[in-house]
């Protein structure tokens, strides 16, 4: 890795994460010791995020509602 940096090669680090909860209205303020949940039957879509940074400080990111599989990673790299 050090040799790549010495040779001024670009090194890109890619990571993927997701947020399963995009609606936080299922919690509410209430009396101490009381129930704090609001029952909802709706399902919020998952947000997937792919980010990348290189050794020159360039940053790339992607947000989607799709599950991150190999096709999504290839599309992101492209």
C-alpha positions in Angstrom: 0.0 0.0 0.0 2.8 2.4 0.8 4.4 1.8 -2.6 1.1 2.7 -4.3 1.0 6.0 -2.4 4.7 6.7 -3.2 3.8 6.0 -6.9 0.9 8.5 -6.7 -1.7 5.9 -7.4 -5.3 6.6 -6.6 -6.6 4.4 -3.7 -10.4 4.4 -3.3 -12.2 3.1 -0.2 -15.9 2.2 -0.6 -18.4 1.5 2.1 -22.1 0.7 2.2 -24.7 1.2 4.9 -28.4 1.5 5.2 -31.1 3.2 7.3 -34.0 1.0 8.0 -36.1 3.7 9.7 -36.8 6.9 7.8 -40.0 7.9 9.7 -39.5 8.5 13.4 -43.2 9.2 14.3 -43.5 5.8 16.0 -42.3 7.3 19.3 -44.1 9.9 21.3 -43.8 11.9 24.5 -45.9 10.5 27.3 -46.2 10.2 31.1 -43.3 8.7 33.0 -43.6 4.9 33.0 -46.3 5.0 30.3 -46.2 3.5 26.8 -44.2 5.5 24.4 -45.0 3.7 21.1 -47.5 4.7 18.5 -48.8 1.7 16.6 -48.6 2.2 12.8 -49.1 -0.4 10.1 -47.1 1.6 7.5 -43.8 0.3 6.3 -41.1 2.9 5.6 -38.7 2.2 2.7 -35.1 1.4 3.5 -32.5 3.9 2.4 -29.2 2.4 1.1 -26.1 4.6 1.0 -22.8 3.9 -0.8 -19.9 6.2 -0.1 -16.4 6.3 -1.4 -13.3 8.5 -0.7 -9.9 8.5 -2.3 -6.4 9.5 -1.1 -6.8 12.8 -2.9 -9.9 13.8 -0.9 -12.5 13.2 -3.6 -15.8 11.9 -2.2 -18.6 10.1 -4.0 -22.0 9.0 -2.6 -25.2 7.4 -3.7 -28.6 7.1 -2.0 -31.2 4.7 -3.2 -34.3 2.7 -2.1 -32.8 -0.5 -3.5 -31.0 -3.3 -1.7 -27.3 -3.0 -2.3 -26.1 -6.1 -4.2 -23.2 -6.6 -6.7 -25.2 -4.9 -9.5 -25.6 -1.7 -7.4 -21.9 -1.7 -6.5 -20.9 -2.1 -10.2 -23.3 0.7 -11.1 -21.8 2.9 -8.4 -18.2 2.2 -9.5 -19.1 2.8 -13.1 
